[in-house]
Amino acid sequence: MRLWRVLPWDPSAPAAAPGAALWVPRAFQGTARHDAPDRYGCLYLAEDAVSAVAEALAPFRGTGDLRPELLVRSGRQLALAELELDVRAVLVDLDNPAVLATEALRPSIVATGRRSVTQAYAVRQFARHPDAAGLRWWSTLEASWIHVTLFDRALGALTVHNVHALGIDDEPVATAAAHLGLA
């Protein structure tokens, strides 16, 4: 499965070091949708490059002002990493109604902005499915965009294909910006 990640990139960083495509920023996690740094670290990925970029630009939505500095975090240029998840990796598919029923989850719970709720169900899924690589769910920016929260126990199932610095003229940036009212 092809997945995409946006990150503040350091092209000289070793594979799992800060600034690299496979670095899990566990020490800085705790406030995002499925974070539980006391139990696991995670990577937030998307099945579509545009969705990954849109998540990074979402804090600026509606401003109508796409500027190069919006593509910088912590002094580093944002980059788009193209990753491959091994086909044998199992994801708990929260976009599947049968899985939601089995797991006693409702779509409104999966998509809520209340992090105490989303983090609690993520921890339950992590414990209930010890062989699961992560969770598959839909973006709250656009429901047709599918995201994957990959638990750090599954990092060995990921391969990095490509990483490139993002610019405002890149197609995924332009498309995401248009969706978010930045262009």
C-alpha positions in Angstrom: 0.0 0.0 0.0 1.4 3.4 -1.0 1.3 6.0 1.8 2.4 9.6 2.1 3.8 11.6 4.9 4.6 15.3 5.3 7.5 16.1 7.6 10.1 18.8 8.4 12.9 17.2 6.4 16.6 16.9 7.1 18.1 15.3 4.0 21.3 14.4 5.9 19.4 12.6 8.7 19.9 8.8 9.1 16.8 6.7 8.5 15.1 6.9 11.9 16.6 10.1 13.2 14.8 13.4 13.6 14.1 14.9 10.1 14.0 11.5 8.4 10.9 9.9 6.8 10.7 7.0 9.4 11.4 9.1 12.5 8.6 8.7 15.1 8.5 11.9 17.2 7.1 10.0 20.2 8.6 12.4 22.7 6.6 15.2 21.1 3.4 13.3 20.8 0.3 13.5 23.1 -2.0 16.0 21.5 -2.9 14.5 18.1 -5.8 12.3 17.2 -4.4 8.8 18.1 -1.5 9.8 20.3 -0.6 7.6 23.3 3.1 8.1 23.8 3.1 6.1 27.1 1.9 3.1 25.0 3.3 3.6 21.5 4.6 6.2 19.0 2.9 6.7 15.7 3.2 8.1 12.2 0.3 9.9 10.6 0.1 8.9 6.9 -2.3 9.3 4.1 -3.3 7.2 1.1 -3.2 10.3 -1.1 -0.4 12.9 -1.3 -2.9 15.8 -1.5 -4.4 14.7 1.8 -1.1 14.5 3.6 -0.2 18.0 2.4 -3.7 19.3 3.3 -3.3 18.1 6.9 0.0 20.1 7.1 -1.6 23.2 5.7 -5.0 22.9 7.6 -4.0 25.4 10.4 -3.9 28.1 7.7 -7.1 27.3 6.0 -9.4 30.1 4.8 -6.6 32.7 4.8 -6.4 32.8 1.0 -2.6 33.3 1.4 -0.4 30.4 0.3 3.2 31.5 1.0 6.5 29.6 0.9 6.9 30.0 4.7 3.8 27.9 5.3 5.9 25.0 4.1 8.5 25.4 6.9 8.3 23.8 10.4 11.0 24.1 13.1 13.3 25.8 10.6 13.1 22.9 8.1 11.5 22.7 4.7 8.4 20.4 4.7 8.9 17.4 2.4 6.6 14.8 1.1 7.7 11.2 1.7 6.4 8.4 -0.4 6.3 5.2 1.6 5.2 1.6 1.0 3.5 -0.5 3.6 4.1 -4.2 3.3 0.9 -5.9 1.8 1.0 -8.3 4.8 0.5 -5.5 7.3 -3.0 -5.5 8.9 -4.8 -2.3 9.6 -7.9 -1.9 11.7 -10.2 -0.3 9.0 -12.3 2.3 10.8 -13.8 3.2 7.4 -15.5 -0.2 7.2 -19.0 -0.3 8.8 -18.6 -3.9 9.8 -15.4 -3.1 11.7 -17.1 -0.2 13.4 -19.9 -2.5 14.5 -17.5 -5.2 15.7 -15.4 -2.6 17.6 -18.5 -0.8 19.0 -17.5 2.5 17.4 -19.7 5.0 15.7 -18.5 7.3 12.8 -19.1 10.3 15.0 -16.7 8.9 17.6 -14.0 8.2 15.0 -14.3 11.7 13.5 -14.7 13.7 16.6 -12.3 16.5 17.4 -12.3 15.6 21.1 -8.8 14.1 21.5 -9.6 12.4 24.8 -12.1 10.3 22.9 -10.0 9.5 19.8 -6.9 8.7 21.9 -8.9 6.4 24.1 -10.3 4.3 21.2 -6.9 4.2 19.6 -5.4 2.8 22.8 -8.2 0.2 22.9 -7.6 -0.8 19.3 -3.8 -1.0 19.9 -4.4 -3.4 22.8 -7.2 -5.5 21.2 -5.3 -6.0 18.0 -1.6 -6.7 18.9 -0.8 -7.8 15.3 -2.3 -4.6 13.8 0.1 -2.2 12.2 -2.3 0.7 12.8 -5.6 2.3 12.1 -7.2 3.2 8.8 -9.7 6.1 9.0 -11.1 9.1 7.0 -9.9 12.6 7.0 -12.1 15.2 8.8 -11.0 17.7 6.0 -12.5 15.6 3.2 -14.1 12.2 4.0 -12.9 10.6 0.7 -9.3 11.1 1.8 -8.1 8.1 3.8 -5.5 8.3 6.5 -3.4 5.7 8.3 -2.1 6.0 11.8 0.8 3.6 11.9 1.9 2.3 15.3 5.7 2.2 15.8 5.6 -1.5 16.2 5.0 -1.7 12.4 7.9 0.5 11.3 9.7 -2.6 9.9 6.8 -3.0 7.4 7.5 0.4 5.8 9.9 1.2 3.0 10.8 4.7 1.9 10.6 5.2 -1.9 11.1 8.9 -2.2 11.3 12.2 -0.2 11.3 15.6 -1.8 11.0 19.1 -0.5 7.7 20.8 -1.1 7.2 24.0 -2.9 4.1 26.1 -3.4 4.0 25.2 -7.1 4.0 21.4 -6.5 0.7 19.8 -7.6 -0.2 18.3 -4.2 0.4 21.7 -2.5 -1.7 23.6 -5.1 -4.5 21.1 -4.9 -4.5 21.0 -1.1 -4.3 24.8 -0.9 -7.3 25.2 -3.3 -9.3 22.8 -1.1 -8.4 24.7 2.1 -9.1 28.2 0.6 -5.4 29.1 0.6 -5.1 29.8 -3.1 
